[in-house]
Amino acid sequence: MGIISIEGMAFFAHHGCFSEEQLVGTHFEVDIFLETETHEAEQTDDLAKTVNYQEIYQLVKAEMAVSSKLLEHIARRILDRIAANYPAVTSAKVKISKLHPPVGGQVERVSVALNL
């Protein structure tokens, strides 16, 4: 087994409970950790024998483009698509961070992490 991680994916998107957040948008960061069998890829050096992280990035990018109120909702959509499209992934974790959220004070980020 191996863990494929894609960390620090940066997006500008329109997520949030406040109408201003959905109108103006803000910056987000997404980290994904995928557990999958990598033995065949290790032996063959064949991309088709593992999870293609470029495809995962495109999946995350597409979900980040769909406006949502809650980070939990976005994270669940991402995990559901990974489960549906990548049966070789035995477990997954997604962490979504909203950078500099409007909470009435200086906060670097708020994050939600969900597991498959």
LINRAJO-V868619 format. One line per field, one symbol per residue. phi: phi as a letter, one per 40 degrees, with the letter a starting at -180 (. if undefined). A space follows every 50 residues. Layout:
phi = ???
This chain:
phi = .bbbbbbgcbbbabbiccdcccccgacbbbbbbbcacbdccccbgbdcca ccccccdcccdccccccacbcdccccccccccccbbccccaabbbbbccf ccbgacbcabbbbbbc
